């Protein structure tokens, strides 16, 4: 699996804040942030990483027992607290793992998106890739309000009651599906990866370690900087 190369940021014993303001209005969530810069020419290593992610999912879970996984259960509880039914609007990580358990493979989309999907499977938490420069801090993690919506990667998406990230322009991401505004393209060379973590279940330091391990297997990017924003306990 090893493809050479490491991320350039060492994992701190205590994760520092991200380099911009993030306010948590929703209790029980931590966010791991890492700014990535792409490295071209790693297609073979990345294909192996996607394959191994599917194998790991099928070895670690089954469809019937997935809801009982502590991380999955914690995320479902956080969704309900925000006002969202997680069986109707599944966390993107749970939806991804369920597809893998049916025998599907992770598709090749974009090196950073593929890395993001592998991290989501490794941690069993929603992760998203946000193109650098597509949002403007400060950022807030809150529940969607009545009447809020955006054009998501799936099409029009009602945000009421959904956990979401927003800047001054409005919502740009959820742990379900992200907005068109922040998506990466073939020209994207820098992006932020964001992992939505249930506090006390998956630590930001564990997310940093998992990302570092993935990049050791497929050096598709370097980590220019990282950090964690933490919410209040529930």
Secondary structure, 3 states (H helix, E strand, C coil): CCCCCCCCCCCCCCCCCCCCCEEECCCCEEEEEEEEEECCCCHHHHHHHHHHHHHHHHHHCCCCCHHHCHHHHHHHHHHHHHCCCCCCCCCHHHHHHHHHHCCCCCCCCCHHHHHHHHHHHHHCCCEEEEECCCCCCCEEEEECCCCCEEEECCEEEECCCCEEEEECCEEEEECCCCEHHHCCCCCCCEEEEEEEEECCCCCHHHHHHHHHHHHHHCCCEEEEEEEEEECCCC
